[in-house]
Amino acid sequence: MSDNDYSLEEFGQRIKAVRRRLNMTQKEFGEAVDLSVSFISDIESGRSKACLDFFFNLARKFNINLNYLILGEGEIIDTESKHHSMSHKKVGQSINSISELIWYTERSPMMLHTILGFASRFIHENREYLIKEIEESEENKSS
């Protein structure tokens, strides 16, 4: 690929497609990848280039196919690498990310029921604290 073949506008459209596929606003997307809303807007409109950290965050946090992002080839979500990234894991090892937790819950009904049971008990036992924490969080977002 030569420099003339790379289009910031096309890249921006792919970023927008990724964000929409994740059902996120520019603000939510920016927070997830540690970038400002204005910079996300600039990337999506083809006015700015993304840095390496941006690509790494998308691939790691959301399992985005880098071939899709850079070249426009393949599916948005990289289902193959998600499977391979967990193939080295042994059951019983620590879970280090939400994607790993999701991987287990998608494949094990026992894991899913255990997590739902734990979450239900936790919510029931900590209801007042959780309500207060959520209200404070929403107040901080609005101010």
KOLTOR-869063 format. One record per atom (N, C-alpha, C, O): residue number from 1; x, z, y. Coordinates in Angstrom, 2 decimals. Atoms other than C-alpha are relative to their C-alpha. Example, Ala and Ser with C-alpha at 12.3 -4.5 7.8 and 13.67 -1.06 7.14 Angstrom:
<sites>
SITE   torlum        px        pz        py
SITE        1      0.89      0.00     -1.19
SITE        1     12.30      7.80     -4.50
SITE        1      0.90      0.00      1.20
SITE        1      1.94      0.66      1.18
SITE        2     -0.82     -0.06     -1.19
SITE        2     13.67      7.14     -1.06
SITE        2     -0.77      0.73      1.09
SITE        2     -0.26      0.90      2.20
</sites>
This chain:
<sites>
SITE   torlum        px        pz        py
SITE        1      0.84      0.00     -1.17
SITE        1      0.00      0.00      0.00
SITE        1      0.89      0.00      1.24
SITE        1      1.74      0.88      1.38
SITE        2     -0.78      0.05     -1.24
SITE        2      1.49     -0.99      3.35
SITE        2     -0.71      0.80      1.07
SITE        2     -1.87      1.17      0.91
SITE        3      0.60     -0.75     -1.11
SITE        3      0.89      0.83      6.63
SITE        3     -1.24     -0.70      0.52
SITE        3     -2.17     -0.04      0.99
SITE        4      1.14      0.75     -0.53
SITE        4     -1.51     -1.94      7.62
SITE        4     -1.24      0.14     -0.87
SITE        4     -2.36     -0.08     -0.39
SITE        5      1.13     -0.13      0.91
SITE        5     -3.71     -1.29      4.58
SITE        5     -0.71      1.35      0.13
SITE        5     -1.84      1.49     -0.32
SITE        6      0.56     -1.35     -0.11
SITE        6     -4.33      2.37      5.43
SITE        6     -0.89      0.10      1.23
SITE        6     -0.43     -0.16      2.35
SITE        7      0.94     -0.10     -1.10
SITE        7     -7.40      2.93      7.57
SITE        7     -0.44      1.45      0.18
SITE        7     -1.02      2.05     -0.73
SITE        8      0.44     -1.36     -0.28
SITE        8     -7.99      6.30      9.20
SITE        8     -1.53      0.09     -0.01
SITE        8     -2.09      1.11     -0.40
SITE        9      1.46     -0.01     -0.02
SITE        9    -11.63      5.35      9.64
SITE        9     -0.57      0.07     -1.42
SITE        9     -1.50      0.83     -1.68
SITE       10      0.46     -0.04      1.39
SITE       10    -12.09      4.67      5.92
SITE       10      0.31      1.36     -0.63
SITE       10     -0.51      1.92     -1.37
SITE       11     -0.35     -1.32      0.51
SITE       11    -10.26      7.87      5.07
SITE       11     -0.99      1.04      0.53
SITE       11     -1.46      1.90     -0.22
SITE       12      0.96     -0.92     -0.60
SITE       12    -12.51      9.76      7.48
SITE       12     -1.37     -0.07     -0.65
SITE       12     -2.03      0.95     -0.83
SITE       13      1.29      0.16      0.68
SITE       13    -15.59      8.33      5.80
SITE       13      0.04      0.64     -1.39
SITE       13     -0.97      1.20     -1.84
SITE       14     -0.12     -0.66      1.31
SITE       14    -14.29      9.55      2.43
SITE       14     -0.04      1.52      0.15
SITE       14     -0.64      2.22     -0.66
SITE       15      0.05     -1.45     -0.25
SITE       15    -13.73     13.03      3.88
SITE       15     -1.43      0.43      0.28
SITE       15     -1.89      1.46     -0.23
SITE       16      1.40     -0.31     -0.28
SITE       16    -17.27     12.99      5.23
SITE       16     -0.82     -0.03     -1.29
SITE       16     -1.69      0.83     -1.48
SITE       17      0.71      0.08      1.28
SITE       17    -18.54     11.92      1.78
SITE       17      0.28      1.24     -0.85
SITE       17     -0.62      1.77     -1.51
SITE       18     -0.36     -1.21      0.74
SITE       18    -16.65     14.82      0.20
SITE       18     -0.78      1.19      0.55
SITE       18     -1.39      1.95     -0.20
SITE       19      0.69     -1.13     -0.63
SITE       19    -18.09     17.30      2.69
SITE       19     -1.49     -0.01     -0.32
SITE       19     -2.08      1.02     -0.63
SITE       20      1.44      0.11      0.30
SITE       20    -21.61     16.00      2.15
SITE       20     -0.27      0.27     -1.48
SITE       20     -1.28      0.88     -1.82
SITE       21      0.16     -0.26      1.44
SITE       21    -21.15     16.08     -1.63
SITE       21      0.03      1.50     -0.27
SITE       21     -0.64      1.99     -1.18
SITE       22     -0.09     -1.45      0.13
SITE       22    -20.24     19.75     -1.24
SITE       22     -1.13      0.72      0.72
SITE       22     -1.21      1.95      0.70
SITE       23      1.14     -0.55     -0.76
SITE       23    -23.39     20.25      0.89
SITE       23      0.46      1.00      1.05
SITE       23     -0.09      2.10      1.17
SITE       24     -0.56     -0.89     -1.01
SITE       24    -21.35     21.76      3.73
SITE       24     -0.12     -0.63      1.38
SITE       24     -0.05     -1.85      1.54
SITE       25     -0.10      0.45     -1.38
SITE       25    -21.54     21.54      7.48
SITE       25      1.48     -0.16      0.34
SITE       25      2.35      0.28     -0.41
SITE       26     -1.40      0.11     -0.42
SITE       26    -18.39     20.65      9.38
SITE       26      0.60      1.40      0.21
SITE       26      1.77      1.63     -0.09
SITE       27     -0.49     -1.37     -0.23
SITE       27    -18.11     24.33     10.32
SITE       27      0.35      0.68     -1.34
SITE       27      1.43      1.25     -1.48
SITE       28     -0.26     -0.61      1.31
SITE       28    -18.40     25.55      6.71
SITE       28      1.21     -0.65     -0.67
SITE       28      2.06      0.04     -1.24
SITE       29     -1.10      0.74      0.60
SITE       29    -16.02     22.85      5.52
SITE       29      1.32      0.38      0.65
SITE       29      2.31      0.62     -0.04
SITE       30     -1.20     -0.39     -0.73
SITE       30    -13.49     23.68      8.23
SITE       30      0.47      1.40     -0.37
SITE       30      1.66      1.63     -0.56
SITE       31     -0.35     -1.36      0.38
SITE       31    -13.61     27.37      7.37
SITE       31      0.60      0.03     -1.41
SITE       31      1.54      0.78     -1.68
SITE       32     -0.47      0.02      1.39
SITE       32    -13.09     26.58      3.68
SITE       32      1.42     -0.54     -0.14
SITE       32      2.16     -0.14     -1.03
SITE       33     -1.34      0.61      0.09
SITE       33     -9.96     24.51      4.36
SITE       33      0.90      0.42      1.16
SITE       33      1.95     -0.18      1.39
SITE       34     -0.80     -0.58     -1.10
SITE       34     -8.68     26.54      7.33
SITE       34      0.30     -0.98      1.13
SITE       34      1.43     -1.05      1.62
SITE       35     -0.13      0.93     -1.13
SITE       35     -9.27     23.87      9.99
SITE       35     -1.19      0.19      0.94
SITE       35     -2.26      0.62      0.52
SITE       36      1.08     -0.14     -0.98
SITE       36    -11.33     23.87     13.18
SITE       36     -1.05     -1.09     -0.19
SITE       36     -0.78     -2.14     -0.78
SITE       37      1.08      0.97      0.06
SITE       37    -14.65     22.08     13.44
SITE       37      0.40     -1.28      0.73
SITE       37      0.13     -2.38      0.26
SITE       38     -0.38      1.19     -0.78
SITE       38    -13.22     19.76     16.10
SITE       38      1.02     -0.85     -0.77
SITE       38      0.98     -2.08     -0.70
SITE       39     -0.98      0.76      0.77
SITE       39    -10.31     18.80     13.84
SITE       39     -0.66     -0.72     -1.17
SITE       39     -0.31     -1.86     -1.48
SITE       40      0.76      0.64      1.07
SITE       40    -12.69     18.11     10.93
SITE       40     -0.73     -1.22      0.56
SITE       40     -0.73     -2.29     -0.06
SITE       41      0.69      1.11     -0.65
SITE       41    -14.72     15.93     13.29
SITE       41      0.96     -1.14      0.31
SITE       41      0.64     -2.31      0.10
SITE       42     -1.02      1.02     -0.31
SITE       42    -11.55     14.12     14.40
SITE       42      0.46     -0.74     -1.26
SITE       42      0.67     -1.95     -1.22
SITE       43     -0.40      0.64      1.27
SITE       43    -10.54     13.46     10.78
SITE       43     -1.11     -0.95     -0.46
SITE       43     -0.85     -2.10     -0.81
SITE       44      1.12      0.80      0.49
SITE       44    -14.01     12.22      9.83
SITE       44     -0.22     -1.26      0.84
SITE       44     -0.67     -2.29      0.32
SITE       45      0.21      1.16     -0.87
SITE       45    -14.13      9.87     12.82
SITE       45      1.23     -0.90      0.07
SITE       45      1.20     -1.94      0.74
SITE       46     -1.20      0.83      0.03
SITE       46    -10.62      8.52     12.17
SITE       46      0.92      0.17      1.19
SITE       46      1.79     -0.66      1.42
SITE       47     -0.86     -0.24     -1.17
SITE       47     -9.03     10.01     15.30
SITE       47      1.24      0.83     -0.34
SITE       47      2.20      0.84      0.43
SITE       48     -1.14     -0.84      0.39
SITE       48     -6.67     12.37     13.42
SITE       48      0.33     -0.20     -1.47
SITE       48     -0.52     -0.59     -2.27
SITE       49     -0.47      0.05      1.38
SITE       49     -4.61     12.39     10.24
SITE       49     -0.03      1.41     -0.58
SITE       49      0.15      2.39      0.14
SITE       50     -0.02     -1.29      0.69
SITE       50     -4.84     15.16      7.67
SITE       50      1.41      0.30     -0.49
SITE       50      2.19     -0.61     -0.76
SITE       51     -1.32     -0.42      0.48
SITE       51     -1.80     17.16      6.60
SITE       51     -0.04      0.26     -1.51
SITE       51     -1.12      0.28     -2.11
SITE       52     -0.12     -0.23      1.43
SITE       52     -0.58     17.85      3.08
SITE       52     -0.79      1.23     -0.45
SITE       52     -1.41      1.21     -1.51
SITE       53      0.75     -1.21      0.35
SITE       53     -2.11     21.35      3.09
SITE       53     -1.48     -0.29     -0.17
SITE       53     -2.14      0.28     -1.04
SITE       54      1.40      0.38      0.07
SITE       54     -5.52     19.79      3.68
SITE       54     -0.31     -0.60     -1.38
SITE       54     -1.29     -0.23     -2.02
SITE       55      0.20      0.61      1.31
SITE       55     -5.19     17.64      0.54
SITE       55      0.09      1.04     -1.11
SITE       55     -0.74      1.05     -2.02
SITE       56     -0.20     -1.03      1.02
SITE       56     -3.91     20.56     -1.49
SITE       56     -1.23      0.92     -0.07
SITE       56     -1.71      1.24     -1.16
SITE       57      1.18     -0.88     -0.03
SITE       57     -6.81     22.79     -0.37
SITE       57     -1.22     -0.66     -0.62
SITE       57     -1.95     -0.03     -1.38
SITE       58      1.16      0.70      0.57
SITE       58     -9.42     20.17     -1.24
SITE       58      0.12     -0.13     -1.51
SITE       58     -0.85      0.11     -2.24
SITE       59     -0.18      0.16      1.44
SITE       59     -7.95     19.51     -4.65
SITE       59     -0.12      1.33     -0.72
SITE       59     -0.75      1.41     -1.77
SITE       60     -0.03     -1.32      0.66
SITE       60     -7.46     23.19     -5.48
SITE       60     -1.33      0.73      0.09
SITE       60     -1.83      1.24     -0.91
SITE       61      1.24     -0.77     -0.19
SITE       61    -10.60     24.73     -4.00
SITE       61     -1.24     -0.69     -0.54
SITE       61     -2.15     -0.04     -1.04
SITE       62      1.22      0.71      0.34
SITE       62    -13.10     21.98     -4.77
SITE       62      0.18     -1.03     -1.12
SITE       62     -0.76     -1.74     -1.47
SITE       63     -0.27      0.93      1.09
SITE       63    -11.45     19.94     -7.53
SITE       63     -0.28     -1.45      0.42
SITE       63     -0.85     -2.22     -0.35
SITE       64      0.21      1.34     -0.53
SITE       64    -11.53     16.80     -5.36
SITE       64      1.08     -0.92     -0.55
SITE       64      2.26     -0.56     -0.63
SITE       65     -0.88      1.02      0.55
SITE       65     -9.98     13.67     -6.84
SITE       65      0.87     -0.57      1.13
SITE       65      0.35     -1.21      2.04
SITE       66     -0.90      0.49     -1.05
SITE       66     -6.92     12.84     -4.72
SITE       66      0.07     -1.52      0.03
SITE       66      0.29     -2.09      1.10
SITE       67      0.05      1.46     -0.01
SITE       67     -7.07      9.20     -5.82
SITE       67     -1.17     -0.49      0.83
SITE       67     -1.06     -1.49      1.55
SITE       68      1.16      0.37     -0.83
SITE       68    -10.52      9.03     -4.26
SITE       68      0.34      0.22      1.47
SITE       68      0.10     -0.66      2.30
SITE       69     -0.28     -0.31     -1.40
SITE       69     -9.36     10.72     -1.06
SITE       69      0.97     -0.99      0.63
SITE       69      0.72     -1.52      1.72
SITE       70     -1.07      0.80     -0.59
SITE       70     -6.22      8.67     -0.51
SITE       70     -0.25     -1.49     -0.15
SITE       70     -0.07     -2.26      0.80
SITE       71      0.12      1.43      0.29
SITE       71     -7.02      5.34     -2.14
SITE       71     -1.43     -0.51     -0.04
SITE       71     -1.67     -1.72     -0.02
SITE       72      1.39      0.42      0.12
SITE       72    -10.80      5.33     -2.36
SITE       72     -0.36     -0.42     -1.41
SITE       72     -1.33     -1.15     -1.60
SITE       73      0.21      0.40      1.39
SITE       73    -10.61      4.96     -6.15
SITE       73     -0.49      1.18     -0.83
SITE       73      0.01      2.30     -0.67
SITE       74      0.49     -1.04      0.90
SITE       74    -12.56      6.94     -8.75
SITE       74     -1.13      0.81      0.60
SITE       74     -1.66      0.48      1.66
SITE       75      1.09     -0.89     -0.41
SITE       75    -15.13      9.69     -8.45
SITE       75      0.51      1.04      1.00
SITE       75      1.70      1.32      1.06
SITE       76     -0.38     -1.02     -0.99
SITE       76    -15.15     12.31     -5.68
SITE       76      0.52      1.25     -0.70
SITE       76      1.58      1.77     -0.35
SITE       77     -0.39     -1.20      0.73
SITE       77    -14.97     15.24     -8.10
SITE       77      0.86     -0.40     -1.18
SITE       77      0.50     -1.31     -1.93
SITE       78     -0.94      0.31      1.07
SITE       78    -12.03     15.20    -10.51
SITE       78     -0.31      0.88     -1.20
SITE       78      0.26      1.97     -1.35
SITE       79      0.40     -0.81      1.16
SITE       79    -13.63     16.43    -13.73
SITE       79      1.10      0.09     -1.03
SITE       79      1.19      1.08     -1.75
SITE       80     -1.08     -0.04      1.01
SITE       80    -10.61     15.54    -15.87
SITE       80      1.02      1.08      0.29
SITE       80      1.37      1.84     -0.61
SITE       81     -1.05     -0.99     -0.27
SITE       81     -8.06     17.69    -14.06
SITE       81     -0.54      1.42     -0.07
SITE       81      0.20      2.34     -0.40
SITE       82      0.59     -1.32      0.13
SITE       82    -10.48     20.61    -13.96
SITE       82      0.08      0.45     -1.46
SITE       82      0.43      1.59     -1.75
SITE       83     -0.07     -0.34      1.42
SITE       83    -10.67     20.49    -17.74
SITE       83      1.44      0.27     -0.41
SITE       83      1.72      1.26     -1.10
SITE       84     -1.40     -0.18      0.37
SITE       84     -6.91     20.08    -18.11
SITE       84      0.60      1.25      0.63
SITE       84      1.44      1.91      0.03
SITE       85     -0.59     -1.16     -0.66
SITE       85     -6.15     22.81    -15.60
SITE       85     -0.35      1.29     -0.72
SITE       85      0.37      2.29     -0.59
SITE       86      0.40     -1.20      0.73
SITE       86     -7.97     25.31    -17.80
SITE       86      0.46     -0.04     -1.46
SITE       86      0.37      0.97     -2.16
SITE       87     -0.35      0.10      1.41
SITE       87     -6.66     24.02    -21.13
SITE       87      1.17      0.91     -0.37
SITE       87      1.32      1.27     -1.54
SITE       88     -1.14     -0.88      0.27
SITE       88     -3.52     26.17    -20.81
SITE       88     -0.41      1.47     -0.05
SITE       88      0.35      2.31     -0.52
SITE       89      0.47     -1.38     -0.08
SITE       89     -5.60     29.33    -20.29
SITE       89     -0.37      0.52     -1.38
SITE       89     -0.97     -0.19     -2.18
SITE       90      0.43     -0.65      1.22
SITE       90     -6.05     31.72    -23.15
SITE       90     -1.12      0.97      0.37
SITE       90     -1.05      1.65      1.39
SITE       91      1.10     -0.93     -0.24
SITE       91     -9.29     33.66    -23.38
SITE       91      0.57      1.41      0.07
SITE       91      1.37      1.81     -0.78
SITE       92     -0.50     -1.35     -0.19
SITE       92     -8.64     37.16    -22.12
SITE       92      0.99      0.11      1.14
SITE       92      1.27      1.21      1.60
SITE       93     -0.90     -0.04     -1.15
SITE       93     -6.21     36.16    -19.35
SITE       93     -0.82      0.23      1.26
SITE       93     -2.02     -0.04      1.29
SITE       94      0.68     -0.25     -1.26
SITE       94     -7.05     37.14    -15.80
SITE       94     -0.55     -1.29      0.60
SITE       94      0.04     -2.36      0.47
SITE       95      0.60      1.12     -0.73
SITE       95     -9.34     34.86    -13.83
SITE       95      0.47      0.13      1.44
SITE       95      0.31      1.18      2.08
SITE       96     -0.62     -0.05     -1.32
SITE       96     -7.66     33.96    -10.55
SITE       96     -0.76     -0.75      1.09
SITE       96     -0.35     -0.72      2.25
SITE       97      0.73      0.75     -1.02
SITE       97    -10.24     31.79     -8.80
SITE       97     -1.46     -0.17     -0.42
SITE       97     -1.81      0.01     -1.58
SITE       98      1.41      0.27      0.26
SITE       98    -13.93     31.02     -8.50
SITE       98     -0.14     -1.18     -0.97
SITE       98     -0.99     -1.15     -1.86
SITE       99      0.12      1.16      0.88
SITE       99    -13.34     27.65    -10.18
SITE       99      0.26      0.38     -1.46
SITE       99     -0.37     -0.16     -2.36
SITE      100     -0.24     -0.45      1.37
SITE      100    -11.92     29.41    -13.24
SITE      100     -1.21      0.77     -0.53
SITE      100     -1.60      0.61     -1.68
SITE      101      1.19     -0.75      0.40
SITE      101    -14.89     31.78    -13.33
SITE      101     -1.14     -0.96     -0.34
SITE      101     -1.84     -0.78     -1.34
SITE      102      1.03      1.00      0.26
SITE      102    -17.24     28.81    -13.10
SITE      102      0.28     -0.73     -1.30
SITE      102     -0.64     -1.00     -2.08
SITE      103     -0.38      0.70      1.24
SITE      103    -15.32     27.05    -15.87
SITE      103     -0.46      0.79     -1.21
SITE      103     -1.04      0.23     -2.14
SITE      104      0.41     -0.84      1.13
SITE      104    -15.93     29.98    -18.22
SITE      104     -1.52      0.09     -0.10
SITE      104     -2.06     -0.01     -1.20
SITE      105      1.46     -0.17      0.06
SITE      105    -19.60     30.42    -17.26
SITE      105     -0.69     -1.29     -0.41
SITE      105     -1.76     -1.24     -1.03
SITE      106      0.59      1.26      0.43
SITE      106    -20.30     26.72    -17.79
SITE      106      0.13     -0.21     -1.50
SITE      106     -0.65     -0.95     -2.09
SITE      107     -0.29      0.23      1.41
SITE      107    -18.91     26.92    -21.31
SITE      107     -0.41      1.14     -0.93
SITE      107     -0.43      0.98     -2.15
SITE      108      0.30     -1.16      0.84
SITE      108    -19.93     30.36    -22.51
SITE      108     -1.27      0.69      0.47
SITE      108     -1.28      1.34      1.51
SITE      109      1.23     -0.71     -0.35
SITE      109    -23.52     31.62    -22.46
SITE      109      0.21      1.51      0.08
SITE      109     -0.40      2.19      0.91
SITE      110     -0.27     -1.43     -0.03
SITE      110    -22.18     35.10    -23.21
SITE      110      0.63      0.40      1.34
SITE      110      0.27      1.42      1.92
SITE      111     -0.63     -0.28     -1.29
SITE      111    -19.97     34.96    -20.10
SITE      111     -1.03     -0.05      1.12
SITE      111     -1.06      0.83      1.98
SITE      112      1.02      0.14     -1.03
SITE      112    -22.86     33.75    -17.96
SITE      112     -0.94      1.21      0.01
SITE      112     -1.21      1.77      1.08
SITE      113      0.92     -1.15      0.07
SITE      113    -25.21     36.51    -19.17
SITE      113      0.69      1.30      0.39
SITE      113      0.07      2.17      1.02
SITE      114     -0.75     -1.20     -0.38
SITE      114    -22.51     39.15    -18.75
SITE      114      0.15      0.08      1.51
SITE      114     -0.07      1.14      2.11
SITE      115     -0.18      0.02     -1.45
SITE      115    -21.82     38.11    -15.17
SITE      115     -1.32      0.26      0.71
SITE      115     -1.38      1.03      1.66
SITE      116      1.31     -0.22     -0.62
SITE      116    -25.52     37.94    -14.31
SITE      116     -0.45      1.45     -0.16
SITE      116     -1.01      2.03      0.77
SITE      117      0.36     -1.40      0.21
SITE      117    -26.09     41.36    -15.86
SITE      117      0.79      0.93      0.90
SITE      117      0.22      1.84      1.51
SITE      118     -0.84     -0.81     -0.88
SITE      118    -23.16     42.87    -13.99
SITE      118     -0.45     -0.14      1.45
SITE      118     -0.57      0.86      2.17
SITE      119      0.41      0.23     -1.39
SITE      119    -24.25     41.27    -10.72
SITE      119     -1.34      0.68      0.30
SITE      119     -1.51      1.26      1.37
SITE      120      1.31     -0.65     -0.19
SITE      120    -27.82     42.52    -11.16
SITE      120      0.15      1.51      0.16
SITE      120     -0.44      2.11      1.06
SITE      121     -0.23     -1.45     -0.09
SITE      121    -26.66     46.08    -11.79
SITE      121      0.69      0.36      1.31
SITE      121      0.32      1.31      1.99
SITE      122     -0.75     -0.27     -1.22
SITE      122    -24.20     45.93     -8.91
SITE      122     -0.91     -0.09      1.22
SITE      122     -0.86      0.78      2.10
SITE      123      0.92      0.15     -1.13
SITE      123    -26.86     44.67     -6.50
SITE      123     -0.98      1.16      0.04
SITE      123     -1.24      1.72      1.11
SITE      124      0.95     -1.11      0.06
SITE      124    -29.33     47.31     -7.67
SITE      124      0.64      1.31      0.46
SITE      124      0.05      2.06      1.24
SITE      125     -0.67     -1.26     -0.31
SITE      125    -26.81     50.16     -7.38
SITE      125      0.56      0.04      1.43
SITE      125      0.78      1.13      1.97
SITE      126     -0.64      0.04     -1.33
SITE      126    -25.38     49.01     -4.01
SITE      126     -0.87     -0.72      1.03
SITE      126     -0.35     -1.25      2.01
SITE      127      0.92      0.76     -0.83
SITE      127    -28.45     47.52     -2.37
SITE      127      0.15      0.32      1.49
SITE      127      0.30     -0.59      2.30
SITE      128     -0.06     -0.39     -1.41
SITE      128    -28.29     49.49      0.89
SITE      128      1.32     -0.44      0.64
SITE      128      1.32     -0.96      1.75
SITE      129     -1.30      0.40     -0.53
SITE      129    -24.57     48.87      1.37
SITE      129      0.07     -1.52      0.18
SITE      129      0.55     -2.00      1.20
SITE      130     -0.03      1.46     -0.07
SITE      130    -24.96     45.16      0.63
SITE      130     -0.84     -0.53      1.16
SITE      130     -0.42     -1.43      1.88
SITE      131      0.86      0.42     -1.11
SITE      131    -27.85     44.78      3.09
SITE      131      0.72      0.24      1.33
SITE      131      0.72     -0.62      2.20
SITE      132     -0.73     -0.32     -1.23
SITE      132    -25.80     46.51      5.79
SITE      132      1.17     -0.97      0.21
SITE      132      1.38     -1.46      1.32
SITE      133     -1.15      0.91     -0.10
SITE      133    -22.74     44.36      5.04
SITE      133     -0.45     -1.42      0.38
SITE      133      0.19     -2.07      1.21
SITE      134      0.51      1.33     -0.31
SITE      134    -24.78     41.14      5.13
SITE      134     -0.48     -0.07      1.44
SITE      134     -0.20     -1.04      2.15
SITE      135      0.48     -0.03     -1.39
SITE      135    -26.46     42.12      8.40
SITE      135      1.17     -0.02      0.98
SITE      135      1.12     -0.73      1.99
SITE      136     -1.18     -0.01     -0.87
SITE      136    -23.07     42.90      9.98
SITE      136      0.69     -1.34      0.01
SITE      136      1.15     -1.81      1.05
SITE      137     -0.63      1.31      0.09
SITE      137    -21.66     39.62      8.75
SITE      137     -0.77     -1.04      0.80
SITE      137     -0.17     -1.87      1.49
SITE      138      0.83      0.96     -0.75
SITE      138    -24.58     37.66     10.20
SITE      138      0.08      0.25      1.49
SITE      138      0.06     -0.69      2.28
SITE      139     -0.15     -0.32     -1.41
SITE      139    -24.26     39.50     13.51
SITE      139      1.33     -0.52      0.54
SITE      139      1.39     -1.03      1.66
SITE      140     -1.32      0.49     -0.42
SITE      140    -20.54     38.62     13.67
SITE      140      0.02     -1.51      0.13
SITE      140      0.70     -2.05      1.01
SITE      141      0.06      1.46     -0.07
SITE      141    -21.31     34.95     13.00
SITE      141     -0.72     -0.47      1.26
SITE      141     -0.34     -1.47      1.86
SITE      142      0.79      0.41     -1.15
SITE      142    -23.87     34.81     15.80
SITE      142      0.64      0.38      1.33
SITE      142      0.24     -0.15      2.37
SITE      143     -0.61     -0.41     -1.27
SITE      143    -21.64     36.50     18.38
SITE      143      1.29     -0.74      0.29
SITE      143      1.91     -0.50      1.33
</sites>
